[in-house]
Amino acid sequence: MKSILYKYRKFLGVLLVFSIITIYLFYVALKPSKSLPIFNPADVNPELVDSTVQYISKYHTIADFSFVNQNGKTITQKDYEGKVYVADFFFTTCGSICPKMTTNLAEVQKAIINNPKVMLLSHTVFPETDSVPALKAYALKNGVVDSKWNLVTGDKKAIYTMARKSYLAVKLGKPEQLYDMVHTENFVLVDTKRRVRGFYDGTKKEDMKRLIEDINFLCTE
């Protein structure tokens, strides 16, 4: 038996290598490749979407915008052109979910700090109280890196419009108060083509892990 194996050792070696390669190729071919959905208003909870766009089922992108950040600089879509970014909504005096969301987003900032393709964008839902100095104090308190993360304020109607017509992420507030908003725990992932690619619970560590993985995936997509 040993002599037979020795005689055909080269053939058996080649057969073994061929078998390993074949199994690997089958594994690669059958393994589902990672992908992320592209979200449109029709795909999202209607409570988070303005009624005028709820019917849109394709080609949705983030609209142009212009706000002022924690340093008094005007921030527009040009500052995020060609970037993967995470957007959210908060206010500086929030004592419920905002602290946890901000802490978690700061962890995301650490993960992407050396990646020039990625940025963060937080919008206040109370621009009437969140002035530039208030945003700056909040930024300093929470370790915001200016080159990576903009905290922005501006016209309330414009923020409302972005929240519910572009990012599809904020609920209506009091019916009697025009453009009132109730921010949610949602972090919104946007790709380089200004498309919404994911929603994440900003209060959950496991969602932050998934968010960071998805950010890295979009950077190579």
Salt bridges, closest charged atoms under 4 A:
GLU47 OE1 - LYS171 NZ 3.81
ASP64 OD1 - ARG194 NH2 2.54
ASP79 OD1 - LYS73 NZ 3.70
GLU81 OE1 - LYS78 NZ 3.92
GLU107 OE2 - LYS110 NZ 3.30
GLU128 OE2 - LYS156 NZ 3.45
ASP146 OD2 - LYS136 NZ 3.41
ASP180 OD1 - LYS156 NZ 4.00
ASP191 OD2 - ARG195 NE 2.81
ASP191 OD2 - ARG197 NH1 2.93
ASP201 OD2 - LYS204 NZ 3.90
ASP207 OD2 - ARG210 NH2 3.40
ASP214 OD1 - LYS34 NZ 2.85
GLU221 OE2 - ARG197 NH2 2.98
